[in-house]
Amino acid sequence: MSDFLSTVNGYVWSNALVYLCLAAGVYFSIRSRFVQVRQVPEMIRLMVKGDKSPSGVSSFQALTMSLAGRVGTGNIAGVATAIAFGGPGAMFWMWLVAFLGASTSYVECTLGQIYKDRDKLTGEYRGGPAYYFSRAFAHTAAAPAMKVYGYVFAAVTILAMGLLLPSVQSNSMASAMNSAWGFSKWWVAVGTVIVLAFVIIGGVKRIATFASIVVPFMAVVYIVLALIIVVINASELPGVLSLVFSSAFGIDSAFGAILGAAVMWGVKRGIYSNEAGQGTGPHAAAAAEVSHPAKQGLVQAFAVYIDTLFICSATGFLILSTGAYRVFEGESATGAVIPEGGTVLAPDAEVGPAFAQAGFDTLWNGAGSSFIAVSLAFFCITTIIAYYYMAETNLRFLLGRFATAQVPLVRGSLGATTTMLLQALILVSVTMGAVSTASDAWVLGDIGVGLMAWLNILGIIVLQQPAYKALWDYEKQKRQGLDPVFDPVKLGITGATFWENYDPVRSRDERSSATL
């Protein structure tokens, strides 16, 4: 089975997907006139200012929900594996894919807001790629095909978020706790399931509240402590930066032979971490209460920077400046070790959290394992919760109007019944992932990320125009001194049924009552 999964992963994560992600980022950057640079001040302003209503969460809560999905084991174990199999140069490619991916994130998240809808069971906002694929071409000849495309994406997302990706998070968390405290992986699995069950059964509002409290706290603490170690090793930084850039382009003699691996692992782990183009961000973006879709698109673009340029960079500099890494030939831990790094690693240290644990141990001897274990507990649990939310959103999309249909044998609606089954599925995935091997868990996760990225990027390349119309309209209204309000009919955007019926005055009253 492991060989079969590796073969499938090889097809999904071929060079074609790597180049597609980079090319799409370049194209979206040019088309948006590098929105990820021009609008940084506005991104920050919108991030801290926003409204919420009985139907939607605030921009900041939507941001933290999105970050909850982005910030996870990819920021620690993912960075370590990128360096282990792609060399230090993989860091540069992670930075590049984040910079370009911010424009991709703007496009997909703005589309998520434009084509969002209200949940028929809860009244909460729902949206994502499945929604914009099926609605953007309404009343055109392409409508039937795109609706099918939306259903395919929804099914793949349920598979990826409900079964494939949670196992990676629970596996890294269990491994870190086992290494730090000797906890049985089964006990870690049981404890995680109890916490997750309490949160996810509470619905999107409880998920948003939990994420808005936990995500900023855990991210700030992790970055600060990592930077303390980097500052202590400041004398190493010039050499680290030189190593990253020289090995990124094959100039460094030691890592020149693995240039292709540096690109592959940098892009792969960059997308796994910041999720730009994967189609996950639009789900959280659609849940926000905003007066204009571009607002949340800009906020979500900045989330890519927070994830990769801040958190992943903190991990990378921590590992490289302390020498707590090894690089392997052949993109496998069984390959020969390239003679760089590893000076503070135990001989049997596994690729993953152990790299960051060893880096922290250089300052707090013996405390590194515990700190990384605690960090991963927060990172991974919030990420799994975000995965569940996205899987549930796509389940609602697949059910459509049948969500309220009654199921006689269980005396409940089809939506409620299938939601319970989805909750059970993700809890089983977490349990099995915690006790499985790291290699199998990562392969499953990579397959899930790759399938979603293929479908979403190809789709938004076709569908991108409404996102630019929203951006130009937002910037025009800002220049006029207005608080922008979105009118899809005026902009010639079809299929945005929520916004066609949007009442700014009524929405403002709802937002005011939600804050009382």
C-alpha positions as CSV (number, residue, x, y, z in Angstrom):
1,M,0.0,0.0,0.0
2,S,2.8,2.4,0.8
3,D,4.4,1.9,-2.6
4,F,1.0,2.4,-4.3
5,L,0.4,5.7,-2.4
6,S,3.9,6.9,-3.2
7,T,3.3,6.2,-6.9
8,V,0.0,8.1,-6.8
9,N,1.7,11.0,-5.0
10,G,4.4,11.1,-7.7
11,Y,1.8,11.6,-10.4
12,V,-0.1,14.2,-8.4
13,W,3.0,16.1,-7.4
14,S,4.8,16.0,-10.8
15,N,6.8,18.9,-12.0
16,A,3.7,20.1,-13.9
17,L,1.9,21.0,-10.7
18,V,5.0,22.8,-9.3
19,Y,5.3,24.9,-12.5
20,L,1.6,25.5,-12.6
21,C,1.6,26.9,-9.1
22,L,4.5,29.3,-9.8
23,A,3.2,30.3,-13.3
24,A,-0.3,31.0,-11.9
25,G,1.2,33.2,-9.1
26,V,3.2,35.2,-11.6
27,Y,0.2,35.6,-13.9
28,F,-2.2,36.7,-11.0
29,S,0.5,39.1,-9.7
30,I,0.8,40.8,-13.1
31,R,-3.0,40.9,-13.7
32,S,-3.6,42.4,-10.2
33,R,-0.7,44.9,-10.6
34,F,1.0,43.2,-7.7
35,V,-1.8,43.6,-5.3
36,Q,0.3,41.8,-2.7
37,V,2.7,44.7,-2.6
38,R,0.5,47.7,-3.3
39,Q,-2.2,47.0,-0.8
40,V,-0.2,45.8,2.2
41,P,-1.2,48.8,4.4
42,E,-4.8,48.2,3.5
43,M,-4.5,44.5,4.3
44,I,-3.2,45.4,7.8
45,R,-6.0,48.0,8.4
46,L,-8.7,45.6,7.4
47,M,-7.2,42.8,9.4
48,V,-7.7,44.6,12.7
49,K,-11.0,46.3,11.7
50,G,-14.1,44.4,10.8
51,D,-17.7,43.6,11.7
52,K,-19.6,40.4,12.5
53,S,-23.3,39.5,12.4
54,P,-25.5,36.6,13.4
55,S,-24.7,35.1,10.0
56,G,-21.1,35.9,9.6
57,V,-17.9,36.1,11.6
58,S,-15.6,39.2,11.7
59,S,-12.7,39.7,9.2
60,F,-10.2,38.9,12.0
61,Q,-12.1,35.7,13.0
62,A,-12.2,34.6,9.4
63,L,-8.4,35.4,9.1
64,T,-7.7,33.3,12.2
65,M,-9.9,30.5,10.9
66,S,-7.9,30.6,7.7
67,L,-4.6,30.7,9.7
68,A,-5.8,27.8,11.8
69,G,-5.9,25.8,8.6
70,R,-2.6,27.1,7.4
71,V,-0.5,27.2,10.6
72,G,0.1,23.6,11.5
73,T,2.7,20.9,11.3
74,G,3.8,22.3,7.9
75,N,5.3,25.3,9.7
76,I,7.5,23.0,11.8
77,A,7.8,19.5,10.5
78,G,7.1,20.7,6.9
79,V,9.9,23.2,6.9
80,A,12.2,20.5,8.4
81,T,11.4,18.0,5.6
82,A,11.8,20.7,2.9
83,I,15.4,21.4,4.2
84,A,16.1,17.7,4.7
85,F,15.2,16.7,1.1
86,G,15.7,19.9,-0.8
87,G,18.5,21.5,1.1
88,P,18.6,25.0,2.6
89,G,17.7,26.5,-0.8
90,A,14.2,25.1,-0.3
91,M,13.6,28.0,2.0
92,F,14.0,30.5,-0.9
93,W,11.4,28.7,-2.9
94,M,9.0,28.7,0.0
95,W,9.4,32.5,0.2
96,L,8.9,32.9,-3.5
97,V,5.8,30.7,-3.6
98,A,4.4,32.7,-0.6
99,F,5.0,36.1,-2.4
100,L,3.4,34.9,-5.6
101,G,0.8,32.9,-3.7
102,A,-0.5,36.0,-2.0
103,S,-1.9,37.2,-5.3
104,T,-3.4,33.8,-5.9
105,S,-4.9,33.9,-2.4
106,Y,-6.5,37.3,-3.1
107,V,-8.1,35.9,-6.3
108,E,-9.5,32.7,-4.8
109,C,-10.7,34.3,-1.5
110,T,-12.4,37.2,-3.2
111,L,-14.2,34.7,-5.4
112,G,-15.2,32.8,-2.3
113,Q,-16.8,36.0,-0.9
114,I,-18.5,36.9,-4.2
115,Y,-20.2,33.6,-4.6
116,K,-21.0,32.8,-1.0
117,D,-24.4,31.7,0.3
118,R,-26.4,31.1,3.5
119,D,-26.5,27.7,5.1
120,K,-30.0,26.3,4.8
121,L,-29.7,24.7,8.2
122,T,-27.9,27.2,10.3
123,G,-28.2,30.5,8.4
124,E,-24.4,31.0,8.5
125,Y,-22.4,32.1,5.5
126,R,-20.8,29.3,3.4
127,G,-18.6,29.4,0.4
128,G,-15.5,28.1,-1.4
129,P,-14.3,26.8,-4.7
130,A,-17.3,24.4,-5.2
131,Y,-19.6,27.4,-4.8
132,Y,-17.8,29.7,-7.2
133,F,-17.2,27.0,-9.8
134,S,-20.9,26.1,-10.0
135,R,-22.3,29.7,-9.9
136,A,-19.9,31.9,-11.8
137,F,-21.0,30.7,-15.2
138,A,-24.8,30.8,-14.5
139,H,-26.9,31.4,-17.6
140,T,-24.1,30.4,-19.9
141,A,-23.4,27.4,-22.0
142,A,-20.6,26.4,-19.6
143,A,-22.9,26.3,-16.6
144,P,-23.6,22.5,-16.6
145,A,-20.0,21.5,-17.0
146,M,-18.8,24.0,-14.3
147,K,-21.5,22.8,-11.9
148,V,-20.2,19.2,-12.3
149,Y,-16.6,20.6,-11.8
150,G,-17.9,22.2,-8.5
151,Y,-19.3,18.9,-7.3
152,V,-16.0,17.1,-8.1
153,F,-14.1,19.7,-6.1
154,A,-16.5,19.3,-3.2
155,A,-16.1,15.6,-3.2
156,V,-12.3,15.8,-3.4
157,T,-12.2,18.3,-0.6
158,I,-14.3,16.1,1.7
159,L,-11.9,13.3,1.0
160,A,-8.8,15.4,1.6
161,M,-10.0,17.4,4.6
162,G,-12.0,14.6,6.2
163,L,-9.6,11.7,5.7
164,L,-6.2,12.4,4.2
165,L,-4.9,15.6,5.8
166,P,-5.9,15.2,9.4
167,S,-3.6,12.2,9.7
168,V,-0.5,14.3,9.1
169,Q,-1.4,16.7,11.9
170,S,-2.1,14.1,14.5
171,N,0.9,12.1,13.5
172,S,3.3,15.0,14.0
173,M,1.7,15.9,17.3
174,A,1.8,12.3,18.6
175,S,5.4,11.9,17.5
176,A,6.5,15.1,19.2
177,M,4.7,14.2,22.5
178,N,6.1,10.7,22.4
179,S,9.6,12.1,21.9
180,A,9.3,14.7,24.6
181,W,7.4,12.9,27.3
182,G,7.2,9.3,26.2
183,F,3.4,9.5,25.8
184,S,1.8,6.6,24.1
185,K,0.6,7.6,20.6
186,W,-2.7,5.9,21.4
187,W,-3.2,8.1,24.5
188,V,-2.4,11.2,22.4
189,A,-5.0,10.1,19.8
190,V,-7.7,9.7,22.5
191,G,-7.0,13.1,24.1
192,T,-7.0,14.8,20.7
193,V,-10.3,13.2,19.8
194,I,-12.0,14.4,23.0
195,V,-10.9,18.0,22.4
196,L,-11.9,18.0,18.8
197,A,-15.3,16.5,19.5
198,F,-16.1,19.3,21.9
199,V,-15.2,22.1,19.5
200,I,-16.4,20.8,16.1
201,I,-19.8,19.8,17.4
202,G,-20.3,23.4,18.4
203,G,-20.4,24.6,14.7
204,V,-18.7,27.4,12.9
205,K,-19.2,30.1,15.6
206,R,-17.5,28.0,18.2
207,I,-14.7,27.2,15.7
208,A,-14.2,30.9,14.9
209,T,-14.2,31.8,18.6
210,F,-11.7,29.1,19.4
211,A,-9.4,30.0,16.5
212,S,-9.5,33.7,17.2
213,I,-8.2,33.1,20.7
214,V,-5.7,30.3,20.2
215,V,-4.1,31.1,16.8
216,P,-2.7,34.5,17.5
217,F,-1.4,33.5,20.9
218,M,0.4,30.3,19.7
219,A,1.8,32.1,16.6
220,V,3.2,35.0,18.6
221,V,4.8,32.8,21.3
222,Y,6.4,30.5,18.8
223,I,7.8,33.3,16.6
224,V,9.2,35.2,19.6
225,L,11.0,32.3,21.1
226,A,12.3,31.1,17.8
227,L,13.6,34.7,17.1
228,I,15.3,34.8,20.5
229,I,17.4,31.8,19.4
230,V,18.0,33.3,16.0
231,V,19.2,36.6,17.6
232,I,21.5,34.7,19.9
233,N,23.0,33.1,16.8
234,A,23.0,36.3,14.9
235,S,26.6,35.8,13.9
236,E,25.5,32.8,11.8
237,L,22.8,34.7,9.8
238,P,25.1,36.1,7.0
239,G,26.3,32.5,6.4
240,V,22.7,31.1,6.6
241,L,21.4,33.7,4.1
242,S,24.3,33.0,1.7
243,L,23.7,29.3,2.0
244,V,20.0,29.6,1.3
245,F,20.4,31.7,-1.8
246,S,23.4,29.9,-3.2
247,S,21.8,26.5,-2.8
248,A,18.5,27.7,-4.1
249,F,20.1,28.2,-7.5
250,G,22.6,25.3,-7.4
251,I,25.6,27.6,-6.9
252,D,26.7,26.0,-3.6
253,S,29.0,23.0,-4.3
254,A,27.5,20.8,-1.6
255,F,23.9,21.2,-2.7
256,G,24.3,21.9,-6.4
257,A,23.3,18.4,-7.3
258,I,19.9,18.7,-5.7
259,L,18.7,21.9,-7.3
260,G,15.6,20.3,-8.7
261,A,14.7,18.9,-5.2
262,A,15.1,22.4,-3.7
263,V,12.5,23.7,-6.1
264,M,10.2,20.8,-5.7
265,W,10.3,20.6,-1.9
266,G,10.2,24.4,-1.5
267,V,7.1,24.7,-3.6
268,K,5.4,21.6,-2.2
269,R,6.0,22.4,1.4
270,G,5.3,26.1,0.8
271,I,1.8,25.3,-0.6
272,Y,1.2,22.7,2.1
273,S,1.9,25.4,4.7
274,N,0.4,28.6,3.3
275,E,-2.3,26.8,1.1
276,A,-2.3,29.5,-1.5
277,G,-4.1,28.1,-4.5
278,Q,-5.2,25.0,-2.8
279,G,-8.7,26.3,-2.4
280,T,-8.9,26.1,1.4
281,G,-8.7,29.9,2.2
282,P,-11.9,30.8,0.3
283,H,-13.9,28.7,2.8
284,A,-12.9,30.8,5.7
285,A,-13.1,34.0,3.6
286,A,-16.7,33.3,2.7
287,A,-17.7,33.1,6.4
288,A,-16.7,36.8,7.0
289,E,-19.2,39.6,7.3
290,V,-18.0,42.4,5.0
291,S,-19.5,45.0,2.8
292,H,-17.3,44.2,-0.2
293,P,-15.6,40.9,-1.2
294,A,-12.3,42.6,-1.9
295,K,-11.9,43.4,1.8
296,Q,-11.6,39.8,2.8
297,G,-9.6,38.9,-0.3
298,L,-7.0,41.4,0.9
299,V,-7.0,40.1,4.5
300,Q,-6.6,36.5,3.3
301,A,-3.7,37.5,1.0
302,F,-1.8,38.8,4.1
303,A,-2.5,35.5,5.8
304,V,0.0,33.9,3.4
305,Y,2.7,36.3,4.5
306,I,2.0,35.6,8.2
307,D,2.2,31.9,7.6
308,T,5.3,31.6,5.5
309,L,7.3,34.8,5.8
310,F,6.9,34.9,9.6
311,I,6.3,31.5,11.0
312,C,8.0,29.2,8.5
313,S,10.9,31.6,8.3
314,A,11.3,31.5,12.1
315,T,11.5,27.7,11.9
316,G,13.9,27.8,9.0
317,F,16.3,30.3,10.6
318,L,16.1,28.4,13.9
319,I,17.1,25.1,12.3
320,L,19.8,26.5,10.0
321,S,21.4,29.0,12.4
322,T,21.8,26.2,15.1
323,G,22.9,23.6,12.6
324,A,20.0,21.3,13.6
325,Y,19.5,19.7,10.3
326,R,20.6,17.1,7.8
327,V,20.2,17.0,4.1
328,F,19.7,13.7,2.3
329,E,20.3,12.7,-1.3
330,G,17.6,11.1,-3.3
331,E,14.8,12.9,-1.4
332,S,14.6,10.2,1.2
333,A,15.9,9.8,4.7
334,T,17.5,6.5,3.5
335,G,19.7,8.5,1.2
336,A,23.3,9.5,1.8
337,V,23.8,12.5,4.1
338,I,25.2,15.6,2.4
339,P,27.9,16.9,4.8
340,E,26.3,20.0,6.1
341,G,24.5,20.6,9.4
342,G,23.6,17.8,11.8
343,T,26.1,19.1,14.4
344,V,23.5,19.2,17.2
345,L,21.2,16.4,16.1
346,A,21.1,13.0,17.7
347,P,22.4,10.2,15.3
348,D,18.9,8.7,15.2
349,A,17.0,11.9,14.9
350,E,14.0,11.6,12.6
351,V,13.2,14.1,9.9
352,G,10.5,16.4,11.2
353,P,9.8,17.9,14.6
354,A,13.2,16.6,15.9
355,F,15.0,19.3,13.9
356,A,13.2,22.2,15.6
357,Q,13.4,20.4,19.0
358,A,17.2,20.1,18.6
359,G,17.4,23.8,17.6
360,F,15.5,24.9,20.8
361,D,17.6,22.6,22.9
362,T,20.7,24.6,22.0
363,L,19.4,27.4,24.2
364,W,17.1,25.5,26.7
365,N,18.8,22.1,27.0
366,G,16.0,19.5,27.4
367,A,13.2,22.0,27.0
368,G,13.1,22.1,23.2
369,S,11.2,18.8,22.9
370,S,8.6,19.9,25.4
371,F,8.1,23.3,23.7
372,I,7.7,21.9,20.2
373,A,5.3,19.3,21.6
374,V,3.1,22.0,23.1
375,S,3.4,24.2,20.0
376,L,2.4,21.3,17.8
377,A,-0.5,20.5,20.0
378,F,-1.9,24.0,19.5
379,F,-1.0,24.2,15.8
380,C,-2.3,20.8,14.9
381,I,-5.6,20.8,16.8
382,T,-6.6,24.2,15.4
383,T,-5.6,23.0,11.9
384,I,-7.7,19.8,12.2
385,I,-10.7,21.9,13.4
386,A,-10.3,24.1,10.3
387,Y,-10.1,21.0,8.1
388,Y,-13.4,19.8,9.6
389,Y,-15.1,23.2,8.9
390,M,-14.0,23.0,5.2
391,A,-15.1,19.4,4.8
392,E,-18.5,20.3,6.4
393,T,-18.9,23.3,4.1
394,N,-18.4,21.1,1.0
395,L,-20.7,18.5,2.4
396,R,-23.4,21.2,2.7
397,F,-22.7,22.1,-0.9
398,L,-23.2,18.5,-2.1
399,L,-26.4,18.1,-0.3
400,G,-27.9,21.4,-1.5
401,R,-31.6,21.7,-0.9
402,F,-31.7,18.0,0.3
403,A,-29.8,19.1,3.5
404,T,-33.2,19.7,5.2
405,A,-34.8,16.4,4.0
406,Q,-35.8,14.1,6.8
407,V,-34.2,10.7,7.3
408,P,-36.9,8.4,8.7
409,L,-34.7,5.8,10.5
410,V,-32.7,8.3,12.4
411,R,-35.4,10.9,12.9
412,G,-33.2,13.8,11.7
413,S,-32.4,15.8,8.6
414,L,-30.0,14.4,5.9
415,G,-27.7,17.4,6.6
416,A,-27.5,16.6,10.4
417,T,-27.0,12.9,9.8
418,T,-24.3,13.2,7.3
419,T,-22.6,15.9,9.4
420,M,-22.4,13.4,12.3
421,L,-20.9,10.8,9.9
422,L,-18.3,13.4,8.8
423,Q,-17.5,14.2,12.4
424,A,-16.9,10.5,13.1
425,L,-14.8,10.1,9.9
426,I,-12.4,12.9,10.8
427,L,-12.1,11.6,14.4
428,V,-11.2,8.2,13.0
429,S,-8.7,9.8,10.6
430,V,-7.0,11.6,13.6
431,T,-6.8,8.4,15.6
432,M,-5.3,6.3,12.8
433,G,-2.9,9.1,11.8
434,A,-1.5,9.4,15.3
435,V,-0.5,5.8,15.4
436,S,0.7,5.4,11.7
437,T,4.2,5.9,10.3
438,A,5.2,9.5,9.4
439,S,6.0,8.6,5.8
440,D,2.5,7.2,5.2
441,A,0.8,10.1,6.9
442,W,2.8,12.7,4.8
443,V,2.1,10.9,1.5
444,L,-1.6,10.9,2.2
445,G,-1.5,14.6,3.1
446,D,0.5,15.5,-0.1
447,I,-2.0,13.6,-2.2
448,G,-4.9,15.6,-0.7
449,V,-3.2,18.9,-1.1
450,G,-2.1,18.2,-4.7
451,L,-5.6,17.1,-5.9
452,M,-7.2,20.2,-4.5
453,A,-4.5,22.4,-5.9
454,W,-4.8,21.0,-9.4
455,L,-8.6,21.5,-9.5
456,N,-8.6,24.9,-7.9
457,I,-5.8,26.6,-9.8
458,L,-7.0,25.4,-13.2
459,G,-10.5,26.6,-12.2
460,I,-9.6,30.1,-11.0
461,I,-7.5,30.6,-14.1
462,V,-10.7,30.3,-16.1
463,L,-12.8,32.2,-13.5
464,Q,-10.4,35.0,-12.4
465,Q,-12.1,38.1,-13.9
466,P,-14.7,38.8,-11.2
467,A,-11.9,39.1,-8.6
468,Y,-10.2,41.8,-10.6
469,K,-13.5,43.6,-11.2
470,A,-14.0,43.6,-7.5
471,L,-10.5,44.9,-6.8
472,W,-10.8,47.8,-9.3
473,D,-14.2,48.7,-7.9
474,Y,-13.0,48.6,-4.3
475,E,-10.0,50.8,-5.1
476,K,-12.2,53.2,-7.1
477,Q,-14.6,53.6,-4.1
478,K,-11.7,54.1,-1.7
479,R,-10.3,56.9,-3.8
480,Q,-13.7,58.5,-3.6
481,G,-13.5,58.4,0.2
482,L,-16.3,55.8,0.5
483,D,-16.6,52.6,2.6
484,P,-16.9,50.3,-0.4
485,V,-20.1,48.4,-1.0
486,F,-20.4,45.7,-3.6
487,D,-22.9,45.6,-6.4
488,P,-22.4,42.7,-8.8
489,V,-25.1,43.8,-11.2
490,K,-23.4,47.1,-11.7
491,L,-20.1,45.3,-12.4
492,G,-21.6,42.8,-14.8
493,I,-20.9,39.8,-12.5
494,T,-23.6,37.1,-12.7
495,G,-24.3,34.3,-10.3
496,A,-23.6,36.3,-7.1
497,T,-27.1,35.8,-5.8
498,F,-26.2,36.7,-2.2
499,W,-24.9,40.1,-3.2
500,E,-27.7,40.7,-5.6
501,N,-30.0,40.7,-2.6
502,Y,-27.6,42.4,-0.2
503,D,-29.0,45.4,1.8
504,P,-26.2,47.5,3.2
505,V,-28.5,49.2,5.7
506,R,-30.0,46.0,7.1
507,S,-26.6,44.3,7.2
508,R,-25.2,47.3,9.1
509,D,-28.0,47.0,11.7
510,E,-27.3,43.2,12.0
511,R,-23.6,44.0,12.6
512,S,-24.4,46.6,15.2
513,S,-26.7,44.2,17.1
514,A,-24.1,41.5,17.0
515,T,-21.6,43.7,18.8
516,L,-24.0,44.7,21.6
